[in-house]
Structures are given as structure tokens and as C-alpha cells.
């Protein structure tokens, strides 16, 4: 089993590119974290203000470490999140892949 986070971020009008830049800055350091299995951002084709981020971690503790990381604090908490109109997260657990 793994711990999955599906995040939808909607940028305030005019902040789309700054939010995209902050998300792009998160990709490499997030993927390099111990316990990170996937970090896949995407952008809505019909509304460039809408971003979807699929994250998968070995466990909840790995996700919590991600949230406490310097890069998440700098690029998300201080950078992108203040530029968002809305932020939604869903937390899931995978199943069916046990041997």
C-alpha cells in the first residue's frame, strides 16, 4: 500500500504563471525525497488557472516529511499557496498491489 495525495490548486486570476513556476520548482526536490514514489503535476487544458498534482508516497510519514521540507515551505507555503484562489486535497491509500 502507498499513501496518495491528489491536490487541485486554482490560481488567482493573473497568478497562473507564478503558480506554475512554483510547482515546477517543487518537482525535482520532491521526487528526490526518500519515500516519494511519484510527483506528477498537470494543468487543465481548458482553464490554465487549474493545476492538478498527483503525489504518491511510501507512507503517511513520508508525506508529512514532504510537507515539512525546506523546498515545500519555500515554493508552496511561501510561494504558490498565497497566490491560490482555492486549494483542495484528497488523501487515499492504494490497494490490490500486495503480493
ABEGO torsion letter per residue (X at the ends): XBBBBBBBBBBBBGAAAAAAAAAAAAAAAAAABBGBABBBBBBBAABAABBBBBBBBABAAAAAAAAABAAAAAAAAAAAAAABABBBBBBBBBBGABX
